[in-house]
Amino acid sequence: MEKKVIVSQSAPKAVGPYSQAVMANNMFFASGQLGMDPASGQMVNGGVKEQAQQVLKNITTLLNAAELTLQNVVQVQILLADMGDFAQVNEVYKTFFSEPYPARSTFQVAALPLGARVEIQVVAVK
């Protein structure tokens, strides 16, 4: 198996012992991304919509570093601090993804790192 770590200076640095993303053969796996501004390392101002926008920008940056786009994404997992934010995240999601949409799961969790409202991870195929 060929395995390559994907790193982008235009995406937030990992806040723990993990890679931003990994390519394994023709598969791309992004670690969960938060709504962090890569320049400041801080969560973006605003609520869940602003965080979701930044998360998807960060994911796009990582995909681009692997010479991929959102069209290559086949699976998405969304973690929400509050399932009441589901509709707002969907509004943002639809501005980044188009049909045919990737498979997706959404979960409410007890808490997310750094007080985030949303975390998203993706799997893509080259």
C-alpha positions in Angstrom: 0.0 0.0 0.0 1.3 3.4 -0.9 0.6 6.0 1.9 1.3 9.7 1.7 0.7 12.4 4.2 -1.0 15.5 2.8 0.0 18.8 4.3 -1.2 22.3 3.4 0.0 25.5 5.1 -3.3 27.0 4.0 -5.3 24.7 6.3 -5.2 24.7 10.1 -2.3 22.8 11.7 -3.3 19.6 13.5 -4.1 20.2 17.1 -2.9 16.7 18.1 -0.9 13.7 17.0 -2.5 13.2 13.6 -2.1 14.2 10.0 -4.2 16.8 8.2 -5.0 14.2 5.6 -3.6 11.0 4.1 -3.6 9.5 0.6 -3.6 5.7 0.6 -3.4 4.4 -3.0 -6.2 6.4 -4.7 -8.1 7.1 -1.5 -8.0 10.5 0.3 -8.9 10.6 4.0 -9.1 14.1 5.7 -9.0 14.3 9.5 -11.9 16.1 11.1 -11.7 19.8 10.3 -12.9 22.6 12.5 -13.9 26.2 11.6 -10.4 27.5 12.4 -8.8 30.3 10.5 -5.5 28.9 9.3 -3.7 32.2 9.6 -4.7 32.9 13.2 -5.2 29.3 14.4 -8.4 30.6 16.1 -12.1 29.7 15.5 -13.8 32.0 13.1 -16.1 34.6 14.5 -19.8 33.9 14.2 -22.0 30.9 14.7 -22.3 27.5 13.2 -22.8 28.8 9.6 -19.6 30.7 9.7 -17.8 27.7 11.2 -19.3 25.3 8.6 -18.1 27.7 5.8 -14.6 27.7 7.2 -14.5 24.0 7.7 -15.5 23.4 4.1 -12.9 25.9 2.9 -10.3 24.1 4.9 -11.4 20.7 3.4 -11.2 22.2 -0.1 -7.7 23.4 0.6 -6.6 19.9 1.7 -8.2 18.3 -1.3 -6.5 20.8 -3.6 -3.1 19.9 -2.0 -3.8 16.3 -3.1 -4.9 17.5 -6.6 -8.5 16.7 -5.9 -11.8 18.8 -5.6 -15.0 18.4 -3.8 -16.3 16.5 -6.8 -13.9 13.6 -5.7 -15.6 13.4 -2.3 -17.6 10.1 -1.9 -18.3 10.2 1.9 -18.8 12.9 4.5 -19.2 12.7 8.2 -20.6 15.8 10.1 -20.3 16.1 13.9 -22.6 18.7 15.5 -22.5 20.0 19.0 -26.3 20.6 18.6 -28.5 18.8 16.1 -30.6 21.9 16.1 -27.9 23.3 13.8 -28.6 20.7 11.2 -30.6 23.0 8.8 -28.0 25.8 9.0 -25.2 23.4 8.2 -27.2 22.0 5.3 -27.6 25.5 3.9 -23.8 26.0 3.8 -23.2 22.4 2.6 -25.3 22.9 -0.5 -23.2 25.9 -1.5 -20.1 23.7 -1.6 -21.4 20.3 -2.9 -23.6 19.7 -5.9 -25.4 16.6 -7.2 -24.6 13.8 -7.2 -24.0 14.4 -3.5 -21.6 12.2 -1.5 -22.9 9.7 1.0 -23.2 11.4 4.4 -23.8 10.8 8.1 -24.5 13.5 10.7 -24.2 13.0 14.4 -24.7 15.1 17.5 -21.8 14.7 19.9 -21.4 15.8 23.6 -18.6 18.2 22.7 -16.1 19.1 20.0 -12.5 20.3 20.3 -12.0 24.0 21.1 -15.7 24.6 21.6 -16.5 24.1 17.9 -20.1 23.8 16.8 -19.3 21.6 13.8 -16.6 19.2 12.6 -16.5 17.6 9.2 -14.3 14.8 7.8 -14.3 13.5 4.2 -13.2 10.5 2.1 -12.4 11.1 -1.6 -11.3 9.0 -4.5 -8.7 10.1 -7.1 
